[in-house]
Amino acid sequence: MITPDLINNAIKSIEYNRIRGTNSVVCALVLHNGHIVIGEAHCAPDTEFNAELGMKYSREDAERKVGELLTFAARERSNPLLS
């Protein structure tokens, strides 16, 4: 089972960037194996931008993608057709 702890343990470092001139934030999760997973968050143009929420939602998006990668890897390892 892929847990939040398993996802967090796969992360080596985290970087955030607000795209200049937009209401978008990108979160880059660098995993221990060197792979980079990108998460995004956007708010409507007429909505007041909140950097803290942008960082939260972009990280959640990236962590969801890490969970998908870990699930894929676990299924590949347990597939007898690939052995």
N, C-alpha and C positions, 0 to 999 in steps of 0.2 A: 504494500500500500504506500502510495506517495503522500507523505505528510508535510506540513509546513516546515518542520524541522529538517527534513530531508532536502527540501528546496533551499532553505537558508544555508545548510551546510555545503551546498554545491556552489555558493556564491563567494567569490574571492574579493570583489570590490564593486562599488556602485558609483555611477556618475549620472548627473542630471544636467539637462541643458534646455533652456527655454529658447524656442526658435524666435529669433529677433523679428519684431513686427507682427507677431501672431499671438494667439492665445493657446499655444501648444507647448507641451513639455514632453521631452523624450528622456527615458530612463535606460541607461545601458548597464546591464548586469554582466560583469566579467566572471565567468565560471572558472573553477580551479584548473580545468583542462585547457583554458585559453579561449574557449568558445564565448562569443558575445551574443546576448539576447537583448533585443530592443523592445521596450514598451512605450506606448504613446498615450497621451491624454490631451483632449481638446475641449474648450468650452465655446459656447456660441459667441459670435462676434459682439452681440449686444449685451452679453453677460460680463459682469465685472470679473476680471482675472484674479484668481487666488492661487499664488505660487505653491503654497503648502498642499492644497488639494490636488493641484496638477502633479506634484511630486508623488503624492499618495497613490493617485489613480494610475499614473504611468508605471510605478513600481508594481502595483497589483497586476497590471496587464503583462508586464515582463515576467513576473513570478508564475502567472498562469501558463505562459509559454514554456518556462523551465519545467513545470510540472508535466506538461504534455511531452516534452523531450525525454524526461525521466521515465514516464510511462511507456513510451515507445521503446526505449533502450531495455527496460525490464521485460517487455514482451518479446523482443528480439532474442534476448538471452534464454528465455524459457521455451522458445519455439523448437520442437524436436526436428522439424524439417530443415532447420538451418545448421544442425549439428553435424 
